[in-house]
């Protein structure tokens, strides 16, 4: 009989785990509170009088070190979904036409139910049922939490305290991300700025390979500054980020024709080095970059590791 698994979180870790399981015939259903695929590889488009501005406001690029991930990136590149970004480094890659292109391609291969906010899990006999407003009454053989550690911990606490304790100690750092579109190019030669004042990163997104549209910049603040200003309103943060960009470029920055600000509460994970978490008796586990390291590649690898561990446990129990 085909075994079923519910994966909560349709970012790259959850989708990577789904790839492994569906390849072996498992019935996988992913649930995500967002409206579309992306997670921290999110992209946003904003209409302006100068045309559509595009911003990669989460992960700015990804690197490739693992052989398995290298194969995945090669397939994305062959499909025209990923390309190198030399300005960010010799091993830097980005999605085309936006960072979320690769995650959307992964999601298209699976059953993903967006705008489903899972608040918890109920154990009913040997099955799992998802809790939350509008959740289906269906049951699943296994459950996977592909969530930041801070969101996975309270769900795990009710079922496996050892797994929950691992998540409780895996703290993430926050980040404010600002998106600004301008009428004319900023008079600054470099397309990337790192570690200037409150800014950990600033990049001319419109200069990335495969991008077009008006002059567009993404700026991201340091973890220390983000933590100190975490609960401020976005409308208070926007002018501070704009002033920081002006200071970083050393030139006058005109008022943007469009802008948006996003708060990432769980932006940067420290990484526990465990790879994944799995309780083979209850059939519940977790994956994500927080279980390896703060890179896109680590999220993909964690999902792969958990998928293979689930399959190995299933074969051993057969």
SULLIN-V842815 format. One record per residue. N is the residue number from 1. OMEGA is omega in degrees with one decimal (none if undefined). D_LAST is the distance of its C-alpha to the last C-alpha in whole Angstrom. Layout:
BEGIN
N/OMEGA/D_LAST ; N/OMEGA/D_LAST
END
This chain:
BEGIN
1/-179.6/12 ; 2/180.0/13 ; 3/-176.0/12 ; 4/177.7/15 ; 5/173.5/17 ; 6/177.1/21 ; 7/-179.5/22 ; 8/-176.2/26 ; 9/-178.0/28 ; 10/169.3/29 ; 11/-173.5/30 ; 12/178.9/29 ; 13/179.6/26 ; 14/-179.5/25 ; 15/176.9/25 ; 16/176.6/24 ; 17/178.8/21 ; 18/178.5/21 ; 19/-177.8/22 ; 20/-175.1/18 ; 21/-179.2/16 ; 22/178.0/18 ; 23/179.0/18 ; 24/173.5/14 ; 25/177.8/15 ; 26/174.6/15 ; 27/-174.3/17 ; 28/173.4/19 ; 29/179.5/23 ; 30/179.3/25 ; 31/-178.6/28 ; 32/-178.3/31 ; 33/180.0/34 ; 34/-179.1/36 ; 35/179.9/38 ; 36/-178.1/36 ; 37/177.0/34 ; 38/-174.8/36 ; 39/179.9/35 ; 40/169.7/37 ; 41/-173.3/37 ; 42/174.2/40 ; 43/-179.4/43 ; 44/175.9/46 ; 45/-179.9/48 ; 46/177.2/52 ; 47/176.6/55 ; 48/177.3/58 ; 49/-179.1/61 ; 50/-177.5/61 ; 51/-176.7/57 ; 52/176.0/54 ; 53/-178.2/53 ; 54/-177.8/49 ; 55/167.2/48 ; 56/-169.9/45 ; 57/173.7/45 ; 58/176.4/42 ; 59/-175.8/40 ; 60/177.2/43 ; 61/174.3/41 ; 62/-179.6/38 ; 63/-175.5/38 ; 64/177.5/36 ; 65/-179.1/35 ; 66/-178.2/31 ; 67/179.5/30 ; 68/179.0/28 ; 69/177.5/30 ; 70/177.1/33 ; 71/178.4/31 ; 72/180.0/30 ; 73/177.4/34 ; 74/177.9/35 ; 75/176.2/34 ; 76/-178.8/35 ; 77/179.3/39 ; 78/-179.8/38 ; 79/-180.0/38 ; 80/-177.4/41 ; 81/-179.7/39 ; 82/-179.5/40 ; 83/177.5/43 ; 84/175.5/44 ; 85/-173.3/46 ; 86/-177.7/49 ; 87/-178.6/51 ; 88/179.9/48 ; 89/-176.5/47 ; 90/-179.4/46 ; 91/-178.0/42 ; 92/178.1/43 ; 93/174.1/41 ; 94/175.1/42 ; 95/-179.7/40 ; 96/4.2/43 ; 97/176.6/44 ; 98/-175.5/43 ; 99/-176.6/40 ; 100/-177.9/38 ; 101/-177.1/38 ; 102/178.5/35 ; 103/177.7/33 ; 104/177.8/34 ; 105/178.5/33 ; 106/-177.8/29 ; 107/-177.9/30 ; 108/-179.1/31 ; 109/-173.1/28 ; 110/172.1/26 ; 111/-179.4/26 ; 112/177.8/28 ; 113/-179.2/30 ; 114/-177.0/33 ; 115/174.6/36 ; 116/-177.7/33 ; 117/-179.5/33 ; 118/-178.7/30 ; 119/-179.5/32 ; 120/179.5/29 ; 121/176.2/25 ; 122/178.4/25 ; 123/-178.8/22 ; 124/-174.1/22 ; 125/177.2/19 ; 126/-175.4/16 ; 127/177.0/17 ; 128/173.6/20 ; 129/-177.8/23 ; 130/178.5/26 ; 131/179.9/29 ; 132/-178.4/33 ; 133/178.6/35 ; 134/-179.8/34 ; 135/178.4/31 ; 136/179.9/29 ; 137/-177.0/27 ; 138/-179.0/24 ; 139/-176.3/21 ; 140/178.4/18 ; 141/-175.6/14 ; 142/179.0/15 ; 143/179.4/19 ; 144/176.3/20 ; 145/176.8/24 ; 146/-172.2/26 ; 147/170.0/29 ; 148/-176.6/32 ; 149/-177.3/31 ; 150/179.0/34 ; 151/179.3/32 ; 152/-173.6/29 ; 153/-177.8/30 ; 154/177.3/31 ; 155/-179.7/28 ; 156/-175.7/26 ; 157/-176.5/28 ; 158/-173.6/28 ; 159/-179.9/24 ; 160/-173.9/23 ; 161/179.3/27 ; 162/176.3/26 ; 163/-179.6/25 ; 164/-179.7/28 ; 165/175.7/30 ; 166/179.6/29 ; 167/-178.6/30 ; 168/-178.6/33 ; 169/-179.5/34 ; 170/-175.1/34 ; 171/177.5/37 ; 172/176.5/38 ; 173/-177.0/42 ; 174/178.1/43 ; 175/168.9/45 ; 176/-179.8/48 ; 177/-179.8/48 ; 178/179.5/51 ; 179/-176.2/52 ; 180/174.7/55 ; 181/-174.8/57 ; 182/-179.3/60 ; 183/-178.5/63 ; 184/179.6/64 ; 185/174.7/62 ; 186/-177.3/63 ; 187/178.0/65 ; 188/-171.7/63 ; 189/-175.7/62 ; 190/177.3/58 ; 191/-179.4/55 ; 192/175.0/53 ; 193/-179.7/54 ; 194/169.5/52 ; 195/177.1/53 ; 196/179.9/56 ; 197/-179.5/57 ; 198/-177.6/55 ; 199/171.7/53 ; 200/-173.6/50 ; 201/169.7/50 ; 202/-177.3/52 ; 203/174.0/52 ; 204/-175.2/54 ; 205/-178.0/51 ; 206/178.7/53 ; 207/178.4/53 ; 208/176.4/50 ; 209/177.2/49 ; 210/-179.8/49 ; 211/173.5/50 ; 212/-178.6/53 ; 213/-176.8/55 ; 214/176.6/58 ; 215/-174.4/58 ; 216/179.5/55 ; 217/169.8/54 ; 218/176.8/51 ; 219/-178.7/51 ; 220/-173.1/49 ; 221/179.1/50 ; 222/177.8/49 ; 223/-178.3/47 ; 224/-179.7/50 ; 225/179.8/52 ; 226/179.5/49 ; 227/-178.5/48 ; 228/-175.9/52 ; 229/-170.7/52 ; 230/-174.2/49 ; 231/176.9/50 ; 232/-178.6/53 ; 233/179.4/53 ; 234/-179.5/53 ; 235/174.2/56 ; 236/-176.7/57 ; 237/-173.6/55 ; 238/-179.1/56 ; 239/177.6/60 ; 240/177.9/59 ; 241/178.9/56 ; 242/177.9/59 ; 243/178.7/61 ; 244/177.4/59 ; 245/178.4/59 ; 246/179.6/62 ; 247/-178.1/63 ; 248/-178.9/60 ; 249/179.2/62 ; 250/-179.3/65 ; 251/180.0/66 ; 252/-179.9/67 ; 253/179.1/64 ; 254/177.6/66 ; 255/-179.1/64 ; 256/176.6/61 ; 257/176.1/61 ; 258/177.0/57 ; 259/176.0/55 ; 260/179.8/52 ; 261/179.5/50 ; 262/177.3/47 ; 263/173.9/46 ; 264/179.3/42 ; 265/-176.0/41 ; 266/-172.5/38 ; 267/-171.5/39 ; 268/179.0/39 ; 269/178.1/36 ; 270/-178.7/36 ; 271/-179.4/33 ; 272/-178.1/31 ; 273/-177.7/29 ; 274/179.5/26 ; 275/179.1/25 ; 276/176.0/22 ; 277/-178.8/21 ; 278/172.7/18 ; 279/-172.8/16 ; 280/176.5/13 ; 281/-179.5/13 ; 282/-176.6/16 ; 283/175.2/14 ; 284/-178.5/18 ; 285/-179.0/19 ; 286/174.8/22 ; 287/-179.7/24 ; 288/-178.3/27 ; 289/-179.5/30 ; 290/178.2/31 ; 291/176.9/28 ; 292/-178.2/30 ; 293/-172.7/33 ; 294/178.3/36 ; 295/176.6/35 ; 296/179.3/34 ; 297/-179.6/32 ; 298/177.3/30 ; 299/179.0/29 ; 300/-178.7/27 ; 301/179.2/26 ; 302/177.3/24 ; 303/177.0/23 ; 304/-178.7/21 ; 305/-179.2/20 ; 306/178.5/18 ; 307/-179.6/17 ; 308/178.8/15 ; 309/177.4/14 ; 310/-179.9/12 ; 311/179.4/11 ; 312/178.5/10 ; 313/179.7/9 ; 314/179.4/6 ; 315/-179.1/5 ; 316/-177.5/6 ; 317/-175.8/4 ; 318/none/0
END
